[in-house]
Amino acid sequence: MESAVANLVAPGEPAVVASAGKFGERWAELCEAYGADTTHLEFEWGTKLDPEGLDRALAQLERPARAVYVTQSETSTGVINDVRALNEVALAHDSVLCVDAVSGLGAVELPQDEWGVDVVVAGSQKSLMCPPGLAFASVSDRAMARAAGNPRGRYYLDWARTAAGQKEEPPNSAFTPAVTLFRALDVALNLIFEEGLENVYARHALLARAARAGIDSLGLERFGPDDEGANVVTVARLPDDIEGGKVPKLMRDTYGVTIAGGQGHLKGKIARIAHCGYYGAFDIVVALTALEMALRDLGHEVEPGAGAAGAQRVFAEAGLAPEPVG
């Protein structure tokens, strides 16, 4: 993510960030750290980024924005943003769109070349099923040309330096990479290719439908829009009659199941169940069961087995209870 700011925006140059969650805010922090003239469009957490709002903001700038920064999968809220529509707006204003796809790449469709998205950044630790430690930036020729016109100094994060090494024969890296993690990535990508990318997307969609059904069956309100494309994280509002901040720790320490709680002003108010990467039907059923038991332990009445039953109905209707990666 930092490389997308370091290469594209010099101090004092205009940049626009559109955020609706904790990770979108990180783009704004990066732009401000690099001295950009930053316009930060802050949408309500749990909503999608609004392309029309972005269009209005870009039109009102005195100078065209060199880059626009958005998040594909906002894991703090579970929302998936419409990257294609946001990119069309950025292109109309001759701005480079930079997309944080850290959690969504490999779980949610993002055909970069087909849509004409200039920059996509991601990491190894989410849907690509590897330990943290690798970061990727897929950069268009247009974005590379714009970066070449940025006089600000940079070294380790310099796209041109990295690209030059990749053009050598054989290809080389500018610096010593995390070789063991690349080995892990090679295995993970082979698993994805063996399953087939469309099948991977379909598996994530089915797991997400089951998670949503389980949350509904527990009588909990889902956080964010009702979106069939939200296939990375499912988020539930926690009941007001319990101390919501205790739920993740109780699930982990008592039932051996790890989920995430809320961040920022949502701390203690939501529970986030991930289903991106190496996940299958059993993981969803177990997570919902542990959530149900934690709610009951904290004094909130829930029908025994309701969440698991809701998820299993989805799998039964689909005639499929997917295993992780095929």
C-alpha positions as CSV (number, residue, x, y, z in Angstrom):
1,M,0.0,0.0,0.0
2,E,2.7,2.4,0.9
3,S,4.4,1.9,-2.4
4,A,1.3,3.0,-4.2
5,V,1.6,6.4,-2.4
6,A,5.4,6.7,-2.5
7,N,5.5,6.2,-6.3
8,L,2.5,8.2,-7.4
9,V,2.2,11.3,-5.2
10,A,4.8,13.9,-4.4
11,P,4.5,16.3,-1.4
12,G,1.8,18.9,-2.1
13,E,0.2,17.0,-5.0
14,P,-3.5,16.2,-4.7
15,A,-4.7,12.7,-3.8
16,V,-8.2,11.5,-3.0
17,V,-9.0,8.7,-0.5
18,A,-12.5,7.2,-0.2
19,S,-13.0,5.2,2.9
20,A,-15.8,3.5,4.9
21,G,-13.9,1.6,7.5
22,K,-10.6,1.1,9.4
23,F,-8.5,-0.2,6.5
24,G,-9.7,2.5,4.1
25,E,-8.5,5.1,6.6
26,R,-5.0,3.6,6.3
27,W,-4.8,5.1,2.8
28,A,-5.5,8.5,4.2
29,E,-2.8,8.1,6.9
30,L,-0.3,7.0,4.2
31,C,-1.1,10.0,1.9
32,E,-0.8,12.4,4.8
33,A,2.5,10.8,5.9
34,Y,3.9,11.4,2.4
35,G,2.8,15.1,2.4
36,A,0.1,14.8,-0.2
37,D,-2.7,17.4,-0.5
38,T,-5.2,14.8,0.7
39,T,-9.0,14.9,0.2
40,H,-10.5,12.3,2.4
41,L,-14.1,11.2,1.7
42,E,-15.3,9.4,4.8
43,F,-18.5,7.4,4.2
44,E,-20.4,5.8,7.1
45,W,-18.9,2.5,8.3
46,G,-20.9,-0.4,7.0
47,T,-21.8,1.3,3.7
48,K,-20.4,1.0,0.3
49,L,-18.2,3.7,-1.2
50,D,-20.4,5.9,-3.4
51,P,-19.1,6.4,-7.0
52,E,-21.3,9.5,-7.4
53,G,-19.8,11.0,-4.3
54,L,-16.3,10.3,-5.5
55,D,-17.2,11.9,-8.9
56,R,-18.4,15.1,-7.2
57,A,-15.3,15.3,-5.0
58,L,-13.0,14.9,-8.0
59,A,-14.9,17.5,-10.0
60,Q,-14.5,20.0,-7.2
61,L,-10.7,19.8,-6.9
62,E,-8.7,22.8,-8.1
63,R,-6.1,20.5,-9.5
64,P,-6.7,16.9,-10.8
65,A,-6.0,14.2,-8.4
66,R,-2.9,12.2,-9.3
67,A,-4.4,9.1,-7.6
68,V,-7.5,7.9,-6.0
69,Y,-7.2,5.3,-3.2
70,V,-10.0,2.8,-2.3
71,T,-10.5,-0.6,-0.6
72,Q,-12.0,-3.6,-2.4
73,S,-12.9,-5.7,0.7
74,E,-13.2,-3.6,3.9
75,T,-12.7,-6.3,6.4
76,S,-13.5,-4.1,9.4
77,T,-17.1,-4.0,8.2
78,G,-17.4,-6.9,5.7
79,V,-18.4,-4.6,2.9
80,I,-17.3,-5.3,-0.7
81,N,-17.0,-2.1,-2.8
82,D,-17.8,-1.7,-6.4
83,V,-14.3,-1.3,-7.8
84,R,-15.4,-1.3,-11.4
85,A,-17.7,1.7,-10.9
86,L,-15.1,3.5,-8.8
87,N,-12.5,2.9,-11.5
88,E,-14.8,4.4,-14.2
89,V,-15.1,7.6,-12.2
90,A,-11.3,7.8,-11.6
91,L,-10.6,7.3,-15.3
92,A,-13.1,9.9,-16.3
93,H,-11.0,12.4,-14.2
94,D,-7.6,11.1,-15.5
95,S,-6.7,9.8,-12.0
96,V,-5.0,6.5,-11.3
97,L,-7.1,4.2,-9.1
98,C,-5.2,2.3,-6.5
99,V,-7.1,-0.6,-4.9
100,D,-6.3,-2.3,-1.6
101,A,-7.2,-5.9,-2.4
102,V,-5.4,-7.4,0.6
103,S,-8.2,-9.6,1.8
104,G,-10.3,-9.9,-1.3
105,L,-7.8,-11.0,-4.0
106,G,-8.6,-14.7,-4.5
107,A,-12.0,-14.6,-3.0
108,V,-13.8,-11.8,-5.0
109,E,-13.6,-11.2,-8.7
110,L,-11.2,-8.4,-9.7
111,P,-10.2,-8.7,-13.4
112,Q,-7.7,-5.8,-13.4
113,D,-6.9,-5.8,-17.1
114,E,-10.5,-6.2,-18.2
115,W,-11.7,-3.3,-16.0
116,G,-8.7,-1.1,-16.7
117,V,-7.7,-0.7,-13.0
118,D,-4.2,0.8,-12.8
119,V,-2.9,-0.4,-9.4
120,V,-4.0,-3.4,-7.3
121,V,-2.1,-4.2,-4.1
122,A,-2.5,-7.3,-2.0
123,G,-0.8,-9.5,0.6
124,S,-0.1,-13.2,1.1
125,Q,-2.0,-13.6,4.4
126,K,-5.7,-13.6,3.5
127,S,-7.4,-15.3,0.6
128,L,-4.0,-16.4,-0.8
129,M,-3.7,-18.7,2.3
130,C,-0.1,-18.0,3.2
131,P,1.6,-16.6,6.3
132,P,2.0,-12.8,6.4
133,G,5.2,-11.4,4.9
134,L,4.7,-10.9,1.1
135,A,3.2,-7.9,-0.5
136,F,2.2,-7.5,-4.2
137,A,1.6,-4.5,-6.4
138,S,0.2,-5.1,-9.9
139,V,0.9,-1.9,-11.8
140,S,-0.3,-0.8,-15.3
141,D,1.9,0.9,-17.8
142,R,0.0,4.1,-17.3
143,A,0.7,4.1,-13.5
144,M,4.3,3.3,-14.1
145,A,4.6,6.3,-16.4
146,R,3.0,8.5,-13.8
147,A,5.3,7.2,-11.2
148,A,8.3,8.0,-13.4
149,G,7.2,11.6,-13.4
150,N,7.2,11.8,-9.6
151,P,10.6,13.3,-8.5
152,R,10.2,12.2,-4.8
153,G,13.0,10.0,-3.7
154,R,12.3,6.3,-2.9
155,Y,14.4,3.2,-2.7
156,Y,13.1,-0.1,-1.4
157,L,9.5,0.8,-2.5
158,D,10.6,2.0,-6.0
159,W,8.5,0.3,-8.6
160,A,11.0,1.0,-11.4
161,R,13.8,-0.7,-9.5
162,T,11.7,-3.8,-8.9
163,A,10.4,-3.9,-12.5
164,A,14.0,-3.6,-13.9
165,G,15.0,-6.7,-12.0
166,Q,12.0,-8.6,-13.3
167,K,13.0,-7.8,-16.9
168,E,16.5,-9.4,-16.5
169,E,17.2,-12.9,-17.9
170,P,16.6,-14.8,-15.7
171,P,14.3,-12.5,-13.7
172,N,15.8,-11.2,-10.5
173,S,14.6,-9.4,-7.4
174,A,16.0,-6.0,-6.4
175,F,16.5,-7.3,-2.8
176,T,16.6,-10.6,-1.0
177,P,13.0,-11.8,-0.9
178,A,11.3,-14.1,1.7
179,V,12.1,-17.2,-0.3
180,T,10.3,-19.6,2.1
181,L,7.1,-17.6,1.7
182,F,7.4,-17.7,-2.1
183,R,7.6,-21.4,-1.8
184,A,4.4,-21.4,0.3
185,L,2.8,-19.0,-2.2
186,D,3.6,-21.4,-5.0
187,V,1.8,-24.2,-3.2
188,A,-1.2,-22.0,-2.5
189,L,-1.5,-20.8,-6.0
190,N,-1.3,-24.3,-7.4
191,L,-4.2,-25.3,-5.0
192,I,-6.2,-22.4,-6.4
193,F,-5.4,-23.3,-10.0
194,E,-6.3,-26.9,-9.4
195,E,-9.6,-26.0,-8.0
196,G,-10.2,-23.5,-10.7
197,L,-10.7,-19.8,-10.1
198,E,-14.4,-19.8,-10.9
199,N,-14.9,-22.7,-8.5
200,V,-12.9,-20.8,-5.8
201,Y,-15.2,-17.8,-6.2
202,A,-18.3,-20.1,-6.0
203,R,-17.0,-21.8,-2.9
204,H,-16.5,-18.4,-1.2
205,A,-20.0,-17.4,-2.2
206,L,-21.6,-20.5,-0.8
207,L,-19.7,-20.2,2.5
208,A,-20.8,-16.6,2.8
209,R,-24.4,-17.5,2.1
210,A,-24.2,-20.1,4.8
211,A,-22.6,-17.7,7.3
212,R,-25.3,-15.1,6.6
213,A,-28.0,-17.7,7.1
214,G,-26.5,-18.8,10.3
215,I,-26.3,-15.3,11.7
216,D,-30.0,-14.8,10.7
217,S,-31.0,-18.0,12.4
218,L,-29.3,-16.9,15.6
219,G,-31.6,-13.9,15.6
220,L,-28.7,-11.5,15.1
221,E,-28.8,-8.5,12.9
222,R,-26.2,-8.4,10.1
223,F,-24.0,-5.4,9.9
224,G,-23.8,-3.6,6.5
225,P,-25.8,-3.9,3.3
226,D,-27.5,-7.1,2.3
227,D,-25.0,-8.0,-0.4
228,E,-24.7,-11.4,-2.1
229,G,-21.2,-10.4,-3.2
230,A,-19.9,-9.9,0.4
231,N,-18.0,-13.2,0.3
232,V,-14.9,-12.4,2.4
233,V,-16.2,-11.6,5.9
234,T,-19.7,-11.9,7.5
235,V,-20.4,-9.4,10.2
236,A,-23.1,-9.6,12.9
237,R,-24.2,-6.9,15.4
238,L,-23.9,-8.2,18.9
239,P,-26.9,-8.0,21.3
240,D,-27.1,-5.0,23.6
241,D,-27.8,-7.2,26.6
242,I,-24.2,-8.6,26.7
243,E,-20.7,-7.3,27.0
244,G,-19.9,-7.8,23.3
245,G,-16.2,-7.2,23.8
246,K,-15.9,-10.5,25.6
247,V,-17.3,-12.6,22.8
248,P,-14.0,-13.1,20.7
249,K,-11.9,-14.0,23.8
250,L,-14.6,-16.3,25.2
251,M,-14.8,-18.1,21.9
252,R,-11.1,-18.5,21.6
253,D,-10.3,-19.4,25.2
254,T,-13.3,-21.7,25.9
255,Y,-14.2,-23.2,22.6
256,G,-11.0,-22.9,20.6
257,V,-12.5,-20.8,17.8
258,T,-11.0,-17.5,16.7
259,I,-13.1,-14.7,15.2
260,A,-12.5,-11.0,15.2
261,G,-14.4,-8.3,17.1
262,G,-15.0,-4.7,16.0
263,Q,-12.4,-2.0,15.5
264,G,-12.6,1.7,16.3
265,H,-16.0,2.8,17.4
266,L,-17.4,-0.7,16.6
267,K,-15.3,-2.4,19.3
268,G,-17.5,-4.6,21.4
269,K,-20.5,-4.1,19.0
270,I,-19.8,-6.6,16.2
271,A,-18.4,-10.0,15.5
272,R,-16.6,-10.8,12.3
273,I,-16.4,-14.3,10.8
274,A,-14.0,-14.7,8.0
275,H,-14.4,-17.2,5.2
276,C,-11.7,-16.3,2.8
277,G,-8.9,-18.6,1.7
278,Y,-8.5,-22.0,3.3
279,Y,-12.1,-22.4,4.6
280,G,-14.8,-25.1,4.2
281,A,-18.3,-25.9,5.4
282,F,-17.2,-27.3,8.7
283,D,-15.4,-24.1,9.6
284,I,-18.6,-22.1,9.2
285,V,-20.7,-24.6,11.2
286,V,-18.1,-24.7,14.0
287,A,-17.7,-20.9,14.1
288,L,-21.5,-20.3,14.4
289,T,-21.8,-23.0,17.1
290,A,-19.1,-21.4,19.1
291,L,-20.6,-18.0,18.7
292,E,-24.0,-19.3,19.8
293,M,-22.5,-20.9,22.9
294,A,-20.6,-17.8,23.8
295,L,-23.7,-15.7,23.5
296,R,-25.5,-18.1,25.9
297,D,-22.6,-18.1,28.3
298,L,-22.9,-14.3,28.4
299,G,-26.6,-14.4,29.2
300,H,-28.2,-14.0,25.8
301,E,-30.8,-16.6,25.0
302,V,-30.4,-18.4,21.7
303,E,-32.1,-21.5,20.4
304,P,-29.6,-24.4,20.7
305,G,-28.2,-25.4,17.3
306,A,-30.0,-22.6,15.4
307,G,-26.9,-21.1,13.8
308,A,-25.5,-24.4,12.7
309,A,-28.9,-25.5,11.4
310,G,-29.3,-22.3,9.3
311,A,-25.9,-22.8,7.7
312,Q,-26.4,-26.5,7.0
313,R,-29.7,-25.8,5.3
314,V,-27.8,-23.7,2.8
315,F,-25.3,-26.5,2.2
316,A,-28.2,-29.0,1.9
317,E,-30.0,-26.8,-0.7
318,A,-26.8,-26.4,-2.7
319,G,-26.2,-30.2,-2.5
320,L,-22.6,-29.4,-1.5
321,A,-20.6,-28.9,1.7
322,P,-17.3,-27.6,0.4
323,E,-14.0,-28.6,1.8
324,P,-11.2,-26.0,1.9
325,V,-9.7,-25.5,-1.5
326,G,-11.7,-28.0,-3.3
